Amino acid sequence: MTGWRLGYVAGDKTVVAAMGRIQDQSTSNPTSFVQAGGLAALHGPQDAVEEMRKAFESGETSSLSG
């Protein structure tokens, strides 16, 4: 899939370290403007985060609901 993406993970230190070793070998770093966008998303208004959390919690966006 083409395009610019940015993500993060939180979890058990050992698991995250293993994920990092795999990721380091399979991807390259995001461009500087994608990194800046990620910071803006994390430090900017968080109104949409709560709205999306509620949608996921209610199953509105679940591909597993049937």
KAQUI-V393036 format. One record per residue. RES is the residue in one letter. PHI is phi as a letter, one per 40 degrees, with the letter a starting at -180 (999 if undefined). PSI is psi in whole degrees, 0 to 359 (* if undefined). OMEGA is omega as a letter, one per 20 degrees, with the letter a starting at -180 (NA if undefined). Layout:
res->{RES,RES}
phi->{PHI,PHI}
psi->{PSI,PSI}
omega->{OMEGA,OMEGA}
This chain:
res->{M,T,G,W,R,L,G,Y,V,A,G,D,K,T,V,V,A,A,M,G,R,I,Q,D,Q,S,T,S,N,P,T,S,F,V,Q,A,G,G,L,A,A,L,H,G,P,Q,D,A,V,E,E,M,R,K,A,F,E,S,G,E,T,S,S,L,S,G}
phi->{999,c,h,b,b,a,a,a,a,b,i,d,d,c,c,c,c,c,c,c,c,c,c,d,c,b,a,b,c,c,c,c,c,c,c,c,c,c,c,c,c,c,c,c,d,b,d,c,c,c,c,c,d,c,c,c,c,c,g,d,b,c,c,c,c,a}
psi->{128,164,178,130,153,138,173,167,149,136,194,133,319,317,316,321,318,319,319,320,321,313,320,329,350,354,170,172,147,153,161,323,333,322,317,321,321,317,318,321,321,325,350,193,139,16,316,333,313,320,316,323,316,321,316,319,323,352,6,327,10,130,352,343,147,*}
omega->{a,r,a,a,r,r,r,a,r,a,r,a,a,r,r,r,r,r,r,r,r,a,a,a,a,a,r,a,r,r,a,a,r,r,r,r,r,r,r,r,a,a,a,r,a,a,a,a,r,r,r,r,r,r,r,a,a,r,a,a,a,r,a,a,a,NA}
